[in-house]
Amino acid sequence: MNLQLGSDTKARIQQRIKTGRFATPTDVVLAGLQLLEQQEKSRSAEIDHVRELIFTGLQELDRGDGLDGEQVFKDLLAELDDK
C-alpha cells in the first residue's frame, strides 16, 4: 500500500522517530493504529455499559419500581465521568 502524506504528517512521523522510540515510519503508523483500536474497544465497552444500565432501569420499571429520573441521569453522567 502506498500512502500520500502531507508534509506536516511526515514531519510529525519524523519527530517520533527522532525520539528513539520508533525505528521506522511503519512503526509509528502501527502504534497509531493500535491506539485507535484500543480507543474503539474502550468506547464500545462504555456504550455496552450504558445499554446495560438502561436495560436494568427498564426492568425495574416493568416491576413497578419507581425511579427518580433526575437521579438516574445524574448516576449515568457520574458513571461516564468516572471513565
Backbone as JSON Lines, residues from 0, in Angstrom:
{"i":0,"aa":"M","n":[0.85,-1.17,0.0],"ca":[0.0,0.0,0.0],"c":[0.89,1.24,0.0]}
{"i":1,"aa":"N","n":[0.53,2.16,-0.82],"ca":[1.25,3.42,-0.91],"c":[0.36,4.53,-0.39]}
{"i":2,"aa":"L","n":[0.88,5.34,0.52],"ca":[0.11,6.43,1.08],"c":[0.74,7.76,0.71]}
{"i":3,"aa":"Q","n":[-0.1,8.72,0.45],"ca":[0.37,10.08,0.21],"c":[0.16,10.87,1.5]}
{"i":4,"aa":"L","n":[1.24,11.33,2.09],"ca":[1.16,12.07,3.34],"c":[1.58,13.51,3.12]}
{"i":5,"aa":"G","n":[0.9,14.39,3.81],"ca":[1.27,15.8,3.75],"c":[2.58,16.05,4.48]}
{"i":6,"aa":"S","n":[3.18,17.19,4.2],"ca":[4.48,17.49,4.81],"c":[4.38,17.59,6.34]}
{"i":7,"aa":"D","n":[3.24,18.09,6.85],"ca":[3.05,18.18,8.29],"c":[3.03,16.79,8.92]}
{"i":8,"aa":"T","n":[2.32,15.86,8.29],"ca":[2.24,14.49,8.81],"c":[3.61,13.82,8.75]}
{"i":9,"aa":"K","n":[4.31,14.02,7.66],"ca":[5.67,13.45,7.54],"c":[6.58,13.99,8.63]}
{"i":10,"aa":"A","n":[6.48,15.28,8.9],"ca":[7.31,15.88,9.95],"c":[6.96,15.32,11.32]}
{"i":11,"aa":"R","n":[5.67,15.11,11.57],"ca":[5.26,14.54,12.85],"c":[5.79,13.12,13.02]}
{"i":12,"aa":"I","n":[5.76,12.35,11.95],"ca":[6.3,10.99,12.0],"c":[7.8,11.03,12.26]}
{"i":13,"aa":"Q","n":[8.51,11.9,11.57],"ca":[9.95,12.01,11.76],"c":[10.3,12.45,13.18]}
{"i":14,"aa":"Q","n":[9.45,13.31,13.75],"ca":[9.65,13.73,15.14],"c":[9.61,12.54,16.08]}
{"i":15,"aa":"R","n":[8.64,11.65,15.85],"ca":[8.51,10.46,16.7],"c":[9.74,9.56,16.56]}
{"i":16,"aa":"I","n":[10.25,9.43,15.35],"ca":[11.43,8.58,15.12],"c":[12.64,9.18,15.83]}
{"i":17,"aa":"K","n":[12.77,10.51,15.8],"ca":[13.92,11.18,16.44],"c":[13.95,10.95,17.95]}
{"i":18,"aa":"T","n":[12.79,10.67,18.55],"ca":[12.78,10.42,19.99],"c":[13.47,9.1,20.35]}
{"i":19,"aa":"G","n":[13.6,8.23,19.35],"ca":[14.23,6.94,19.58],"c":[13.25,5.84,19.94]}
{"i":20,"aa":"R","n":[12.01,6.21,20.13],"ca":[11.0,5.2,20.49],"c":[10.61,4.36,19.29]}
{"i":21,"aa":"F","n":[10.68,4.94,18.11],"ca":[10.3,4.24,16.89],"c":[11.48,4.21,15.94]}
{"i":22,"aa":"A","n":[11.6,3.1,15.22],"ca":[12.72,2.96,14.29],"c":[12.35,3.38,12.88]}
{"i":23,"aa":"T","n":[11.09,3.19,12.51],"ca":[10.68,3.45,11.13],"c":[9.32,4.15,11.1]}
{"i":24,"aa":"P","n":[8.99,4.77,9.97],"ca":[7.65,5.33,9.83],"c":[6.55,4.28,10.0]}
{"i":25,"aa":"T","n":[6.81,3.07,9.56],"ca":[5.83,1.99,9.72],"c":[5.55,1.73,11.19]}
{"i":26,"aa":"D","n":[6.58,1.77,12.03],"ca":[6.39,1.58,13.47],"c":[5.49,2.65,14.05]}
{"i":27,"aa":"V","n":[5.64,3.89,13.6],"ca":[4.82,4.99,14.08],"c":[3.36,4.76,13.69]}
{"i":28,"aa":"V","n":[3.15,4.41,12.43],"ca":[1.78,4.18,11.93],"c":[1.14,3.0,12.67]}
{"i":29,"aa":"L","n":[1.88,1.93,12.89],"ca":[1.33,0.77,13.6],"c":[0.95,1.13,15.03]}
{"i":30,"aa":"A","n":[1.77,1.93,15.69],"ca":[1.45,2.36,17.06],"c":[0.17,3.19,17.06]}
{"i":31,"aa":"G","n":[0.02,4.05,16.06],"ca":[-1.2,4.85,15.96],"c":[-2.42,3.99,15.74]}
{"i":32,"aa":"L","n":[-2.31,2.98,14.9],"ca":[-3.43,2.07,14.65],"c":[-3.79,1.28,15.91]}
{"i":33,"aa":"Q","n":[-2.78,0.85,16.65],"ca":[-3.04,0.12,17.89],"c":[-3.79,1.01,18.89]}
{"i":34,"aa":"L","n":[-3.38,2.26,18.99],"ca":[-4.06,3.19,19.88],"c":[-5.51,3.41,19.44]}
{"i":35,"aa":"L","n":[-5.73,3.54,18.15],"ca":[-7.09,3.71,17.62],"c":[-7.95,2.5,17.96]}
{"i":36,"aa":"E","n":[-7.41,1.3,17.81],"ca":[-8.16,0.09,18.15],"c":[-8.5,0.05,19.64]}
{"i":37,"aa":"Q","n":[-7.56,0.45,20.5],"ca":[-7.82,0.48,21.94],"c":[-8.94,1.48,22.26]}
{"i":38,"aa":"Q","n":[-8.91,2.63,21.63],"ca":[-9.95,3.64,21.86],"c":[-11.31,3.13,21.41]}
{"i":39,"aa":"E","n":[-11.34,2.46,20.26],"ca":[-12.61,1.93,19.76],"c":[-13.17,0.86,20.68]}
{"i":40,"aa":"K","n":[-12.32,-0.01,21.2],"ca":[-12.76,-1.04,22.14],"c":[-13.28,-0.42,23.43]}
{"i":41,"aa":"S","n":[-12.57,0.59,23.92],"ca":[-12.99,1.26,25.15],"c":[-14.33,1.94,24.95]}
{"i":42,"aa":"R","n":[-14.5,2.6,23.83],"ca":[-15.77,3.28,23.54],"c":[-16.9,2.27,23.42]}
{"i":43,"aa":"S","n":[-16.64,1.16,22.78],"ca":[-17.65,0.11,22.63],"c":[-18.05,-0.44,24.0]}
{"i":44,"aa":"A","n":[-17.07,-0.62,24.88],"ca":[-17.36,-1.12,26.23],"c":[-18.21,-0.1,27.0]}
{"i":45,"aa":"E","n":[-17.91,1.18,26.83],"ca":[-18.71,2.22,27.5],"c":[-20.15,2.19,27.01]}
{"i":46,"aa":"I","n":[-20.34,2.05,25.72],"ca":[-21.69,2.0,25.15],"c":[-22.43,0.77,25.66]}
{"i":47,"aa":"D","n":[-21.76,-0.37,25.7],"ca":[-22.38,-1.58,26.24],"c":[-22.8,-1.39,27.69]}
{"i":48,"aa":"H","n":[-21.96,-0.72,28.47],"ca":[-22.26,-0.49,29.88],"c":[-23.5,0.4,30.03]}
{"i":49,"aa":"V","n":[-23.59,1.45,29.24],"ca":[-24.75,2.35,29.31],"c":[-26.01,1.59,28.9]}
{"i":50,"aa":"R","n":[-25.9,0.77,27.86],"ca":[-27.06,-0.04,27.44],"c":[-27.51,-0.96,28.56]}
{"i":51,"aa":"E","n":[-26.54,-1.54,29.26],"ca":[-26.86,-2.43,30.38],"c":[-27.58,-1.66,31.49]}
{"i":52,"aa":"L","n":[-27.11,-0.46,31.78],"ca":[-27.76,0.36,32.8],"c":[-29.19,0.71,32.38]}
{"i":53,"aa":"I","n":[-29.37,1.03,31.13],"ca":[-30.72,1.36,30.63],"c":[-31.62,0.13,30.73]}
{"i":54,"aa":"F","n":[-31.11,-1.02,30.31],"ca":[-31.89,-2.26,30.36],"c":[-32.3,-2.58,31.8]}
{"i":55,"aa":"T","n":[-31.36,-2.43,32.72],"ca":[-31.65,-2.68,34.13],"c":[-32.72,-1.73,34.63]}
{"i":56,"aa":"G","n":[-32.61,-0.46,34.24],"ca":[-33.62,0.5,34.64],"c":[-34.99,0.17,34.08]}
{"i":57,"aa":"L","n":[-35.04,-0.29,32.84],"ca":[-36.32,-0.67,32.24],"c":[-36.93,-1.87,32.95]}
{"i":58,"aa":"Q","n":[-36.07,-2.82,33.34],"ca":[-36.57,-3.98,34.08],"c":[-37.17,-3.54,35.42]}
{"i":59,"aa":"E","n":[-36.53,-2.6,36.07],"ca":[-37.04,-2.11,37.35],"c":[-38.37,-1.4,37.15]}
{"i":60,"aa":"L","n":[-38.5,-0.67,36.07],"ca":[-39.77,0.0,35.78],"c":[-40.87,-1.02,35.5]}
{"i":61,"aa":"D","n":[-40.53,-2.09,34.77],"ca":[-41.51,-3.14,34.47],"c":[-42.0,-3.82,35.75]}
{"i":62,"aa":"R","n":[-41.14,-3.89,36.77],"ca":[-41.54,-4.49,38.05],"c":[-42.34,-3.51,38.88]}
{"i":63,"aa":"G","n":[-42.42,-2.28,38.41],"ca":[-43.16,-1.29,39.17],"c":[-42.3,-0.49,40.13]}
{"i":64,"aa":"D","n":[-41.01,-0.76,40.11],"ca":[-40.11,0.01,40.97],"c":[-39.95,1.4,40.37]}
{"i":65,"aa":"G","n":[-40.31,2.4,41.11],"ca":[-40.19,3.76,40.62],"c":[-38.75,4.26,40.74]}
{"i":66,"aa":"L","n":[-38.35,5.05,39.79],"ca":[-37.02,5.65,39.81],"c":[-37.15,7.15,39.66]}
{"i":67,"aa":"D","n":[-36.31,7.88,40.34],"ca":[-36.25,9.32,40.18],"c":[-35.45,9.62,38.92]}
{"i":68,"aa":"G","n":[-36.11,10.16,37.92],"ca":[-35.47,10.41,36.62],"c":[-34.23,11.27,36.71]}
{"i":69,"aa":"E","n":[-34.3,12.32,37.52],"ca":[-33.14,13.2,37.66],"c":[-31.96,12.44,38.27]}
{"i":70,"aa":"Q","n":[-32.24,11.58,39.23],"ca":[-31.16,10.81,39.86],"c":[-30.56,9.81,38.88]}
{"i":71,"aa":"V","n":[-31.41,9.21,38.06],"ca":[-30.92,8.26,37.06],"c":[-29.92,8.93,36.14]}
{"i":72,"aa":"F","n":[-30.26,10.12,35.64],"ca":[-29.35,10.82,34.74],"c":[-28.09,11.28,35.45]}
{"i":73,"aa":"K","n":[-28.2,11.69,36.7],"ca":[-27.01,12.05,37.47],"c":[-26.09,10.84,37.62]}
{"i":74,"aa":"D","n":[-26.69,9.68,37.92],"ca":[-25.89,8.46,38.07],"c":[-25.22,8.07,36.76]}
{"i":75,"aa":"L","n":[-25.96,8.18,35.65],"ca":[-25.37,7.84,34.34],"c":[-24.21,8.78,34.0]}
{"i":76,"aa":"L","n":[-24.4,10.06,34.23],"ca":[-23.33,11.02,33.96],"c":[-22.12,10.77,34.86]}
{"i":77,"aa":"A","n":[-22.38,10.44,36.11],"ca":[-21.28,10.14,37.04],"c":[-20.51,8.92,36.57]}
{"i":78,"aa":"E","n":[-21.23,7.9,36.09],"ca":[-20.57,6.69,35.58],"c":[-19.68,7.03,34.4]}
{"i":79,"aa":"L","n":[-20.17,7.86,33.49],"ca":[-19.39,8.23,32.31],"c":[-18.21,9.1,32.7]}
{"i":80,"aa":"D","n":[-18.36,9.97,33.67],"ca":[-17.25,10.82,34.11],"c":[-16.14,10.02,34.75]}
{"i":81,"aa":"D","n":[-16.5,8.9,35.39],"ca":[-15.5,8.05,36.05],"c":[-14.62,7.32,35.05]}
{"i":82,"aa":"K","n":[-15.01,7.27,33.82],"ca":[-14.26,6.51,32.81],"c":[-13.27,7.35,32.11]}
